[in-house]
Amino acid sequence: MKWFNKQSRLVQILLLLVPFVNWVTEIVVRVTAVLEKPKTTNIVGLILAIIPVTGTILGWVDLVCVLVANHLLWAD
């Protein structure tokens, strides 16, 4: 998760914009978030990200969150 947050805004947007790439990015970011802070919201985010369809949708929701609030949804 720290790696993702250190990237420029443009790189974050590109990682979350492309469908397969955003799914892989979601899984990697969510796994690291659970390992760093095993909170309920992080675990729920990981479970949703593992499923390809919901993971892709979650990636697009995270794209909007990054654009608006500069952080991922449910990744504290």
C-alpha angles and dihedrals in degrees: 000000000000090000091055093047091051092057121097118264090252093055091047091052093048092049091053097040101062110076103226094033092052091052092053091044090050092052094047094046093045094048091051091046091054091047092050097041117009095203125152094250092052092049092049090049090052093049091051092045094053092064105079098222097044090039091057092046090047088051091056091046088051089050089059091045091051090050094048106030105013094237139082123261113258094000106115 
